Amino acid sequence: MSIDNPGDQSENYQKQKLETLGLLTRGIVHDLNNILTGILGHVSYVRLSVSGLETYADSLQAIEDGGRRAAALCQKILEFARGEMPTKTRVDLVRIVDSTVQLLRTAFETEVSVSFQHNGVPLYLEGDEGQIAQVVINLVVNAREAVGVGGEVEIFLDRWQSRPNADPGPLATGTLSNKPYIRLAVCDNGRGISPENRDKLFQENFSTKSPSRSGFGLATVGSIVRSLGGAIRWFSREGAGSMFEVFFPELDVGQVNENHCAPKMELPRGDENILVVDDEEPVRTVIQRSLEHLGYKVVTAASGIEAVSYYQEHPGDCDLVVLDMMMPTMSGEEVFFRLKEMDRNVKVLIASGYITDERASKVLNSGGSGFLRKPFSVEELASEVRRCLDRG
């Protein structure tokens, strides 16, 4: 007879709770990504198909920016739940700061003036959009706390180049080398930082606010900036405000600027037959309408079983299948291999909210034609569909 160790039971219980939380998180993020796919897809579809929308351009852009921020947050939650490193991509810091500042202005209402100055030229770095937005939010919120009602917070964005053998000044965290950087400066006219607090700013749990506040703001900023290969320095004078400067390594300056100046290309079109498989009606609808607008002939299936049945009854009719991965009863992975049994040359474009989806990776390694990350725009859909169709 053996008696289980209570400590082992507690540990197993905690492990099961974490596994359950991970599954729940994945399901929630999947649902949110489908909702955002419908929102962003319809916004880009309206832009593509309706003329005379110049009056509403700002509103459409605000919807799109909000949707993309929500999508980045979904990905960040998923990565945290899985214990994964954030996904780094090429991002425009001007766009991130501008959309974040607009969001913060709404939150602050009229109690604090927040201004953002830049020359309008995109500035690119490699990083996680959600993390970078977090840096901006934490710095601006800290500045707001310092100035109080009626104060001013100014944000500046420009290029910065370290000179050879030059001392960049005292850095709070990170290091700087002789290469191009993007400088993000957040300035306020608040009370400044007292001498006794200056060595504690980037320590975890340090806060000059009430005990109920977490105090992780600047510690989080420091951690994110270091992970991106950047650095931070700051200046402050009691009663005269503070300035925090964040230096991000700039990415491929010449190449991205050249691409930015290139004329906007016409969306790729076609007349092939496409089967769209997704259990979410808004997603199916926006994909169908967008592809039909580009000249394709589209059939939709609301389940994996329906898709397999249609493919079986119409051999040779489908030039491409756009396939969701997470569906009830029959998953996208199972649908793919069923289609592969009927036609070893079938072309399948996977649509999923997860870059690290193991099932999507298995499909791609077994002959899948491409991957489309939800949520996506009509431009992204059109390009990936055409690329898959043109593959030999």
PATOR-943739 format. One record per residue (C-alpha): z, x, y; residue number from 1. Coordinates in Angstrom, 1 decimal, padded with zeros to 4 digits. Each point is the difference from the previous one (the first is absolute). Layout:
PATOR-943739
<dovo <Z,X,Y>,NUM>,
...
//
This chain:
PATOR-943739
<dovo <000.0,000.0,000.0>,1>,
<dovo <-000.9,001.4,003.4>,2>,
<dovo <001.1,-001.1,003.5>,3>,
<dovo <-002.5,000.4,002.8>,4>,
<dovo <001.0,002.1,002.9>,5>,
<dovo <000.6,-002.3,003.0>,6>,
<dovo <-001.6,002.6,002.3>,7>,
<dovo <-003.2,000.0,-002.1>,8>,
<dovo <-000.1,-003.8,000.2>,9>,
<dovo <000.4,000.1,003.8>,10>,
<dovo <-002.7,002.6,000.2>,11>,
<dovo <-002.4,-002.0,-002.2>,12>,
<dovo <000.7,-003.1,002.1>,13>,
<dovo <-000.8,001.8,003.2>,14>,
<dovo <-003.2,001.4,-001.5>,15>,
<dovo <-001.1,-003.5,-001.1>,16>,
<dovo <000.7,-001.4,003.5>,17>,
<dovo <-002.1,002.7,001.5>,18>,
<dovo <-002.9,-000.7,-002.4>,19>,
<dovo <000.3,-003.7,000.8>,20>,
<dovo <000.0,000.8,003.7>,21>,
<dovo <-003.1,002.1,-000.5>,22>,
<dovo <-001.9,-002.7,-001.8>,23>,
<dovo <001.0,-002.6,002.6>,24>,
<dovo <-001.1,002.3,002.8>,25>,
<dovo <-003.3,000.6,-001.6>,26>,
<dovo <-000.6,-003.7,-000.3>,27>,
<dovo <001.0,-000.7,003.6>,28>,
<dovo <-002.3,002.8,001.3>,29>,
<dovo <-002.9,-001.3,-002.1>,30>,
<dovo <000.4,-003.5,001.5>,31>,
<dovo <000.3,001.4,003.6>,32>,
<dovo <-003.1,002.2,-000.5>,33>,
<dovo <-002.0,-003.0,-001.1>,34>,
<dovo <001.1,-001.9,003.1>,35>,
<dovo <-000.8,002.9,002.2>,36>,
<dovo <-003.4,000.4,-001.7>,37>,
<dovo <-000.8,-003.5,000.9>,38>,
<dovo <001.1,000.5,003.6>,39>,
<dovo <-001.7,003.3,000.6>,40>,
<dovo <-003.1,-001.0,-001.9>,41>,
<dovo <-000.4,-003.2,002.0>,42>,
<dovo <000.5,001.9,003.3>,43>,
<dovo <-002.7,002.5,-000.8>,44>,
<dovo <-002.3,-002.8,-001.4>,45>,
<dovo <000.3,-001.9,003.3>,46>,
<dovo <-000.8,003.1,002.0>,47>,
<dovo <-003.0,000.6,-002.3>,48>,
<dovo <-001.4,-003.6,000.0>,49>,
<dovo <001.0,-001.6,003.3>,50>,
<dovo <-001.6,001.0,003.3>,51>,
<dovo <001.5,-000.3,003.5>,52>,
<dovo <003.6,001.1,-001.0>,53>,
<dovo <000.5,002.5,002.8>,54>,
<dovo <002.6,-002.3,001.6>,55>,
<dovo <002.1,000.1,-003.1>,56>,
<dovo <-000.5,003.7,-000.9>,57>,
<dovo <003.6,000.9,001.0>,58>,
<dovo <001.4,-002.8,-002.1>,59>,
<dovo <-002.1,000.9,-003.0>,60>,
<dovo <001.1,003.6,000.3>,61>,
<dovo <003.6,-001.0,000.3>,62>,
<dovo <-000.2,-002.0,-003.2>,63>,
<dovo <-001.8,002.9,-001.8>,64>,
<dovo <002.5,002.6,001.2>,65>,
<dovo <002.9,-002.2,-001.1>,66>,
<dovo <-001.5,-000.6,-003.4>,67>,
<dovo <-000.6,003.7,-000.5>,68>,
<dovo <003.6,000.9,001.0>,69>,
<dovo <001.3,-002.6,-002.4>,70>,
<dovo <-002.3,001.5,-002.7>,71>,
<dovo <001.4,003.5,000.7>,72>,
<dovo <003.5,-001.4,-000.2>,73>,
<dovo <-000.8,-001.6,-003.4>,74>,
<dovo <-001.2,003.3,-001.3>,75>,
<dovo <003.1,001.8,001.3>,76>,
<dovo <002.3,-002.5,-001.7>,77>,
<dovo <-001.9,000.5,-003.3>,78>,
<dovo <000.1,003.8,000.2>,79>,
<dovo <003.7,-000.1,000.7>,80>,
<dovo <000.7,-002.4,-002.9>,81>,
<dovo <-002.0,002.3,-002.3>,82>,
<dovo <001.6,003.2,001.3>,83>,
<dovo <-003.5,001.2,001.0>,84>,
<dovo <-001.0,002.3,002.9>,85>,
<dovo <-001.7,-001.9,002.9>,86>,
<dovo <-003.8,000.0,-000.1>,87>,
<dovo <-001.6,002.2,002.6>,88>,
<dovo <-003.3,-000.9,001.6>,89>,
<dovo <-001.9,000.8,003.2>,90>,
<dovo <001.5,-002.2,002.8>,91>,
<dovo <-000.6,-000.3,003.7>,92>,
<dovo <003.3,000.6,001.8>,93>,
<dovo <-001.3,-001.7,003.2>,94>,
<dovo <-000.6,-003.2,-001.9>,95>,
<dovo <003.4,000.1,-001.7>,96>,
<dovo <002.0,000.7,003.2>,97>,
<dovo <-002.0,-002.6,001.9>,98>,
<dovo <000.6,-002.8,-002.5>,99>,
<dovo <003.7,001.0,-000.5>,100>,
<dovo <000.6,000.0,003.7>,101>,
<dovo <-001.5,-003.5,000.3>,102>,
<dovo <002.4,-001.1,-002.7>,103>,
<dovo <003.0,001.6,001.7>,104>,
<dovo <-000.9,-001.5,003.4>,105>,
<dovo <000.2,-003.4,-001.6>,106>,
<dovo <003.4,000.8,-001.6>,107>,
<dovo <001.5,001.4,003.3>,108>,
<dovo <-001.4,-002.9,002.1>,109>,
<dovo <000.5,001.0,003.7>,110>,
<dovo <003.3,001.9,-000.4>,111>,
<dovo <-001.7,003.4,-000.2>,112>,
<dovo <-003.3,001.3,001.4>,113>,
<dovo <-002.1,001.8,-002.7>,114>,
<dovo <-003.2,001.8,001.0>,115>,
<dovo <-002.5,002.0,-002.1>,116>,
<dovo <-002.3,002.6,001.5>,117>,
<dovo <-002.9,001.7,-001.8>,118>,
<dovo <-003.7,000.8,000.7>,119>,
<dovo <-001.4,-002.5,-002.5>,120>,
<dovo <-001.5,002.6,-002.4>,121>,
<dovo <001.2,-000.5,-003.6>,122>,
<dovo <002.4,002.7,-001.3>,123>,
<dovo <000.1,000.4,-003.7>,124>,
<dovo <002.6,001.3,-002.4>,125>,
<dovo <000.7,-000.2,-003.7>,126>,
<dovo <003.0,-002.2,-000.8>,127>,
<dovo <001.4,-003.3,-001.1>,128>,
<dovo <-000.7,-002.7,002.6>,129>,
<dovo <003.3,-001.8,-000.6>,130>,
<dovo <002.0,003.2,000.3>,131>,
<dovo <-001.7,001.0,003.2>,132>,
<dovo <000.6,-003.4,001.5>,133>,
<dovo <003.7,000.4,-001.0>,134>,
<dovo <000.2,003.2,002.0>,135>,
<dovo <-001.3,-001.8,003.1>,136>,
<dovo <002.3,-002.9,-000.4>,137>,
<dovo <003.1,002.1,-000.5>,138>,
<dovo <-000.7,002.1,003.0>,139>,
<dovo <-000.8,-002.9,002.3>,140>,
<dovo <003.0,-002.1,-001.2>,141>,
<dovo <002.3,003.0,000.6>,142>,
<dovo <-001.5,000.3,003.5>,143>,
<dovo <000.5,-003.7,000.6>,144>,
<dovo <003.7,000.3,-001.0>,145>,
<dovo <000.4,002.9,002.5>,146>,
<dovo <-001.5,-001.7,003.0>,147>,
<dovo <001.4,-003.5,-000.3>,148>,
<dovo <-001.3,-003.1,001.9>,149>,
<dovo <-002.5,000.9,002.7>,150>,
<dovo <-000.7,003.5,-001.3>,151>,
<dovo <-003.3,001.7,-000.6>,152>,
<dovo <-001.4,001.6,-003.1>,153>,
<dovo <-003.3,002.0,000.2>,154>,
<dovo <-002.1,001.1,-002.9>,155>,
<dovo <-002.6,002.7,000.2>,156>,
<dovo <-002.6,001.2,-002.5>,157>,
<dovo <-002.2,003.1,000.3>,158>,
<dovo <-001.2,003.1,-001.7>,159>,
<dovo <002.2,003.1,000.0>,160>,
<dovo <-000.9,003.6,-001.0>,161>,
<dovo <002.6,002.7,-000.6>,162>,
<dovo <-001.0,003.2,001.7>,163>,
<dovo <000.1,003.3,-002.1>,164>,
<dovo <003.4,001.7,000.1>,165>,
<dovo <001.3,-002.7,002.4>,166>,
<dovo <003.5,-001.5,-000.5>,167>,
<dovo <-000.4,-003.8,-000.2>,168>,
<dovo <003.7,-000.3,001.0>,169>,
<dovo <002.9,-001.2,-002.0>,170>,
<dovo <-001.0,-002.3,-002.9>,171>,
<dovo <002.4,-002.6,-001.4>,172>,
<dovo <-001.8,-000.1,-003.3>,173>,
<dovo <-003.1,001.4,-001.6>,174>,
<dovo <-002.2,003.0,001.0>,175>,
<dovo <-003.2,000.5,002.1>,176>,
<dovo <-002.9,002.3,-000.8>,177>,
<dovo <-003.1,001.0,001.9>,178>,
<dovo <-002.1,-003.1,-000.7>,179>,
<dovo <-000.8,-003.2,001.8>,180>,
<dovo <002.6,-002.7,000.1>,181>,
<dovo <000.3,-003.6,001.3>,182>,
<dovo <003.0,-000.3,002.4>,183>,
<dovo <001.8,-003.3,000.1>,184>,
<dovo <002.5,-000.1,002.9>,185>,
<dovo <002.6,-002.8,000.5>,186>,
<dovo <001.8,000.2,003.3>,187>,
<dovo <002.7,-002.2,001.5>,188>,
<dovo <002.0,-000.1,003.3>,189>,
<dovo <003.2,-000.8,-001.8>,190>,
<dovo <003.5,001.5,-000.1>,191>,
<dovo <-001.1,003.2,-001.8>,192>,
<dovo <001.8,001.6,-002.9>,193>,
<dovo <003.5,001.4,000.4>,194>,
<dovo <000.7,003.6,-001.0>,195>,
<dovo <002.3,-000.9,-002.8>,196>,
<dovo <-002.7,-002.0,-001.7>,197>,
<dovo <-002.9,002.4,000.3>,198>,
<dovo <000.5,001.8,-003.3>,199>,
<dovo <000.4,-003.2,-002.0>,200>,
<dovo <-003.1,-002.0,001.0>,201>,
<dovo <-001.9,000.6,-003.2>,202>,
<dovo <002.9,-000.3,-002.4>,203>,
<dovo <000.0,-002.9,-002.4>,204>,
<dovo <002.5,-002.8,000.9>,205>,
<dovo <000.5,001.3,003.6>,206>,
<dovo <-000.1,-002.7,002.6>,207>,
<dovo <001.4,-000.5,003.5>,208>,
<dovo <-000.3,-003.8,-000.5>,209>,
<dovo <002.5,-002.3,-001.6>,210>,
<dovo <001.3,000.8,-003.6>,211>,
<dovo <-002.2,-002.9,-001.3>,212>,
<dovo <-003.2,001.9,000.9>,213>,
<dovo <-001.3,002.3,-002.7>,214>,
<dovo <-000.8,003.2,002.0>,215>,
<dovo <-003.0,001.0,-002.1>,216>,
<dovo <-002.6,-000.2,002.8>,217>,
<dovo <-000.5,003.6,001.0>,218>,
<dovo <000.9,001.3,-003.5>,219>,
<dovo <-002.9,-002.1,-001.3>,220>,
<dovo <-002.3,001.2,002.7>,221>,
<dovo <000.8,003.7,-000.8>,222>,
<dovo <-000.5,-000.5,-003.7>,223>,
<dovo <-003.4,-001.7,000.5>,224>,
<dovo <-001.3,002.5,002.5>,225>,
<dovo <001.0,003.0,-002.2>,226>,
<dovo <-001.8,-001.6,-003.0>,227>,
<dovo <-003.2,-000.2,002.1>,228>,
<dovo <000.3,003.7,001.0>,229>,
<dovo <001.0,-000.8,003.6>,230>,
<dovo <002.8,000.8,002.3>,231>,
<dovo <002.3,-001.5,002.6>,232>,
<dovo <001.5,001.2,003.2>,233>,
<dovo <002.0,-001.8,002.7>,234>,
<dovo <001.3,000.3,003.5>,235>,
<dovo <002.8,-002.0,001.6>,236>,
<dovo <002.2,000.1,003.1>,237>,
<dovo <003.1,-002.2,000.3>,238>,
<dovo <-000.8,-002.9,002.4>,239>,
<dovo <-003.6,001.0,000.3>,240>,
<dovo <-001.6,-001.1,-003.3>,241>,
<dovo <-001.5,001.6,-003.1>,242>,
<dovo <-003.4,001.0,-001.4>,243>,
<dovo <-000.8,000.4,-003.7>,244>,
<dovo <-003.2,001.7,-001.0>,245>,
<dovo <-001.4,-000.2,-003.5>,246>,
<dovo <-002.8,002.3,-001.0>,247>,
<dovo <-002.3,-001.1,-002.8>,248>,
<dovo <-002.7,002.3,-001.5>,249>,
<dovo <-003.4,-001.3,001.1>,250>,
<dovo <-002.5,-000.7,-002.7>,251>,
<dovo <-003.7,001.2,000.1>,252>,
<dovo <-000.3,-000.3,003.8>,253>,
<dovo <-003.7,000.7,000.2>,254>,
<dovo <-001.1,-002.0,-003.0>,255>,
<dovo <001.9,-003.2,000.8>,256>,
<dovo <-001.0,000.0,003.7>,257>,
<dovo <-003.6,000.4,-001.1>,258>,
<dovo <000.3,-002.9,-002.3>,259>,
<dovo <001.7,-002.1,002.7>,260>,
<dovo <-002.9,000.5,002.4>,261>,
<dovo <-002.6,-000.9,-002.6>,262>,
<dovo <-001.7,-003.4,000.5>,263>,
<dovo <001.4,-002.9,-002.0>,264>,
<dovo <-002.1,-000.4,-003.2>,265>,
<dovo <-001.3,-003.3,-001.3>,266>,
<dovo <001.8,-001.4,-003.0>,267>,
<dovo <-001.7,000.7,-003.3>,268>,
<dovo <-001.6,-003.2,-001.5>,269>,
<dovo <-001.6,-001.1,-003.2>,270>,
<dovo <-001.3,-002.9,-002.1>,271>,
<dovo <001.7,000.8,-003.4>,272>,
<dovo <002.1,-002.4,-002.1>,273>,
<dovo <003.8,000.6,000.3>,274>,
<dovo <002.8,-001.6,-002.0>,275>,
<dovo <003.3,-000.1,002.0>,276>,
<dovo <003.1,-000.4,-002.2>,277>,
<dovo <003.4,-000.7,001.7>,278>,
<dovo <002.7,-002.6,-000.7>,279>,
<dovo <000.7,-000.4,003.8>,280>,
<dovo <-002.3,-002.6,001.6>,281>,
<dovo <000.1,001.5,003.6>,282>,
<dovo <-001.0,003.4,-001.4>,283>,
<dovo <-002.8,-001.4,-002.0>,284>,
<dovo <-001.3,-002.0,003.0>,285>,
<dovo <000.0,002.8,002.5>,286>,
<dovo <-001.7,002.4,-002.4>,287>,
<dovo <-002.6,-002.6,-000.9>,288>,
<dovo <-000.8,-001.0,003.6>,289>,
<dovo <-000.2,003.7,001.1>,290>,
<dovo <-002.3,001.0,-002.8>,291>,
<dovo <-002.2,-003.0,000.4>,292>,
<dovo <-000.3,000.7,003.7>,293>,
<dovo <-001.3,003.5,-001.0>,294>,
<dovo <-002.7,-001.6,-002.2>,295>,
<dovo <001.6,000.2,-003.5>,296>,
<dovo <000.1,-002.9,-002.5>,297>,
<dovo <003.7,-000.6,-000.9>,298>,
<dovo <001.7,-001.8,-002.9>,299>,
<dovo <003.8,-000.2,-000.1>,300>,
<dovo <002.5,-000.3,-002.8>,301>,
<dovo <003.6,-001.0,000.5>,302>,
<dovo <001.3,001.7,-003.2>,303>,
<dovo <-000.7,002.7,-002.4>,304>,
<dovo <-000.8,-002.5,-002.7>,305>,
<dovo <-002.5,-001.8,002.2>,306>,
<dovo <-001.7,003.3,000.9>,307>,
<dovo <-000.4,001.1,-003.6>,308>,
<dovo <-001.4,-003.4,-000.9>,309>,
<dovo <-002.5,000.1,002.9>,310>,
<dovo <-001.1,003.5,-000.9>,311>,
<dovo <-000.5,-001.0,-003.6>,312>,
<dovo <-002.1,-003.1,000.9>,313>,
<dovo <-002.1,001.9,002.6>,314>,
<dovo <-000.9,003.3,-001.6>,315>,
<dovo <-001.8,002.4,002.3>,316>,
<dovo <000.5,-002.2,003.1>,317>,
<dovo <002.8,002.0,001.7>,318>,
<dovo <-000.9,003.3,001.8>,319>,
<dovo <003.7,000.6,001.0>,320>,
<dovo <003.4,-001.5,-000.8>,321>,
<dovo <002.7,000.2,002.8>,322>,
<dovo <003.2,-000.2,-002.1>,323>,
<dovo <003.7,-000.6,001.0>,324>,
<dovo <002.5,001.9,-002.1>,325>,
<dovo <003.0,-002.2,000.0>,326>,
<dovo <-000.8,-003.5,-001.4>,327>,
<dovo <002.0,-002.3,-002.3>,328>,
<dovo <-001.0,-000.6,-003.7>,329>,
<dovo <-002.7,002.7,000.0>,330>,
<dovo <000.4,003.1,002.2>,331>,
<dovo <-002.8,001.8,001.7>,332>,
<dovo <000.4,002.9,-002.4>,333>,
<dovo <-000.6,-002.3,-003.0>,334>,
<dovo <-002.9,-001.7,001.7>,335>,
<dovo <-001.7,003.3,000.6>,336>,
<dovo <000.2,001.1,-003.6>,337>,
<dovo <-001.2,-003.4,-001.2>,338>,
<dovo <-003.0,000.3,002.3>,339>,
<dovo <-000.5,003.5,-001.2>,340>,
<dovo <-000.3,-001.2,-003.6>,341>,
<dovo <-002.8,-002.4,001.1>,342>,
<dovo <-001.8,002.4,002.2>,343>,
<dovo <000.9,003.7,000.0>,344>,
<dovo <-002.0,000.5,003.3>,345>,
<dovo <002.0,-002.7,001.9>,346>,
<dovo <000.8,001.1,003.6>,347>,
<dovo <003.5,-001.0,001.1>,348>,
<dovo <001.6,000.5,003.4>,349>,
<dovo <003.8,-000.1,-000.3>,350>,
<dovo <001.9,-001.8,002.8>,351>,
<dovo <003.8,000.8,000.1>,352>,
<dovo <002.8,000.5,002.5>,353>,
<dovo <001.2,003.1,-001.8>,354>,
<dovo <-001.6,003.4,000.1>,355>,
<dovo <002.3,001.1,-002.8>,356>,
<dovo <-000.6,-003.0,-002.2>,357>,
<dovo <-000.1,001.4,-003.5>,358>,
<dovo <-002.2,-002.7,-001.3>,359>,
<dovo <-002.6,000.6,002.8>,360>,
<dovo <000.0,003.7,-000.8>,361>,
<dovo <-000.6,-000.8,-003.7>,362>,
<dovo <-002.9,-002.2,000.9>,363>,
<dovo <-001.5,002.6,002.3>,364>,
<dovo <000.4,002.7,-002.6>,365>,
<dovo <-001.8,-002.3,-002.5>,366>,
<dovo <-003.1,-000.6,002.0>,367>,
<dovo <001.1,-002.1,003.0>,368>,
<dovo <-002.4,000.3,002.9>,369>,
<dovo <002.4,000.1,003.0>,370>,
<dovo <003.3,-000.9,001.5>,371>,
<dovo <000.6,-002.3,003.0>,372>,
<dovo <003.5,000.0,001.4>,373>,
<dovo <001.4,-003.4,001.2>,374>,
<dovo <000.1,-001.0,002.7>,375>,
<dovo <-003.4,001.0,001.1>,376>,
<dovo <-002.5,-000.8,002.8>,377>,
<dovo <-003.6,-001.3,-000.5>,378>,
<dovo <-001.2,003.5,001.0>,379>,
<dovo <001.9,001.6,-002.8>,380>,
<dovo <-001.1,-002.7,-002.5>,381>,
<dovo <-003.6,000.4,001.0>,382>,
<dovo <000.0,003.8,-000.3>,383>,
<dovo <001.7,000.1,-003.4>,384>,
<dovo <-002.1,-002.8,-001.5>,385>,
<dovo <-003.2,001.7,001.1>,386>,
<dovo <001.3,003.4,-001.3>,387>,
<dovo <000.8,-001.5,-003.4>,388>,
<dovo <-003.3,-001.8,-000.3>,389>,
<dovo <-002.0,003.2,000.9>,390>,
<dovo <001.8,002.1,-002.7>,391>,
<dovo <-002.2,000.9,-002.9>,392>,
//
